[in-house]
């Protein structure tokens, strides 16, 4: 009986082990990456990999999009000392994805030996190697050189620009198959060195500080970057965005073009409107309250056909042709009653300054006005909300500058700064798609999405020709992340 009991226990143990192995095999995820096929499963052990959860990002369905080889990047003059393109772009991608802001921060990734295998890399290169490699992709056009060398630099920059154009286009093309709105806006990037294009321009937070200007073209309300262009600090006006904007619109097929182009007062001018009308593009811009616009408001404020358009705004429609305009255009005037307490300061050199509080009574109504110009045929009721939605651009700027790398990755030449800004926009678009698939109900910014979907530790093991990645999530919402 003792031998039978022993055999029965051994049999039960073997069956339990087999069932556990079958269960673990069923729970494994097979992920095809640039570095080959990996078997991924959750593990509760103590492992050394700090960002193990990023294995899902370069999945097989988009492997060519994430592949530096698929982008077709080649060095202009290959040399044994040059790192391979897959190592350069893989290191660049991991640095941006990790939320780094300076090239020097790349050193913190060099101890990782798992991510290079997933991305098909040989190693993570140093920050100096990355800077020098990007100088090959985007050569400094202002550096003195002879005619042939200058032509070679211009040709290489054109290739890099075309490569990034294609990558950005592929990252946002799926969003252009439904009606969408293009938001155009600018923001500034503060500089603390002697970079090319560092000029003192419009800077409300730190007056007198040199800066670069980022002209950005958004897919409205999705926070996907269609394109971005870095220019000098004084190039803040809308006219500097006009050439790139027209080029982007003309590159799109007719069925992919936006139903509306929106912009603030920097774009509400004759040059921008005439160019949009020339290519048959509908627009909605805000007008600066010049003398002619103020006279229009004075003529309209007594009209009785003001109608509510939501959020306390009233609207009325009219036609306007300012001096310098080639034609009369449709304008929508919005007004909202001021609700906050107002104080007027009365000062005299001979007397002490006084504050006079304005009585907010029914007899004295105080209004704030906004004037929009458009060639679209939307109803007056829709115009107010359409323009208010443009304010979401500021949230995108805040995220990209404070949670991603738009405030950093600065070099002495403007070409690499431009290439880095577009690379950050590209990784940002990829991450937006990835997070929306993982969390489809609401949008997660990087400050919450990156720790939840990347914070984990992992261990890579190889046996019998199979690579297994064991993951342990360290985030408090680990169960939610697994789902």
Secondary structure, DSSP 4 states (H G I P E B T S, - for coil): -HHHHHHHHHHHHHHHHHHHHHHHHHH-EEEEETTEEEEEEE--S----TBGGGGGTT-GGGHHHH-HHHHT---SS--TTSPPHHHHHHHHHHHHHTT--SGGGGGGGTT--SHHHHTT-S-PPPHHHHHHHHHHHS--TTS---HHHHHHHHHHHHHHHHHHHHHHHHHHGGGGSS--EEEEEEEEEE--S--TT-B----SSSTT--EEEEEEEEETTTTEEEEEEEEETT--STHHHHHHHHHHHHHS-GGGS-SEEEE-TTT-SHHHHHHHHHTT--EEEEPP--HHHHHHHHHHTT-S--EEEETTEEEEEEEE--TT-SS-EEEEEEEEE--S--EEEEEETTEEEEEEEPP--TTS--EEEEEEEE-----HHHHHHHHHGGGHHHHHHHHHHHTSSTT----SSHHHHHHHHHHHHHHHHHHHHHHHHHS-SS---HHHHHHHHH-EEEEEEEETTEEEEEEEE-STTHHHHH-
